[in-house]
């Protein structure tokens, strides 16, 4: 049985667009009571189905070298390596994948020197890591759930 029904999904959709949206606004939009929204959100949070978090734009924080890194790990070491990698402060996202790599790691680094230090002094020293391939993020076109990426204003040509 699916622990999330249609109404839960509608509430979640509102919160994915704006995690700070008042329950009264969600209730009005869905034509239900605020108490229903509050109770359902609390249940979803307690069941670890829903987390409400803040998303940041790395460039606005001065993190000028975000990157994705494909990581190949020796087969018996994948879970242990993932646990060690996830503890590194630069790591914002870590997933196991199929294909050429075992893991994809998203990191937020201040600059290219910081990224190089992360790769050489931390990631490549994790036990079982055999190979990495780094993809520097040059531009973000879309973030999760409609969050708008930072786009500096164009400089006017006069």
Secondary structure, DSSP 8 states (H G I E B T S, - for coil): --S--HHHHHHHHHHHH-TT--HHHHHHHHTS-HHHHHHHHHHHHHTTS--------TTTTT----EEEEEEE-GGGHHHHHHHHHTSTTEEEEEE-SSS-SEEEEE--SSHHHHHHIIIIIGGGSTTEEEEEEEE----S--GGG------------
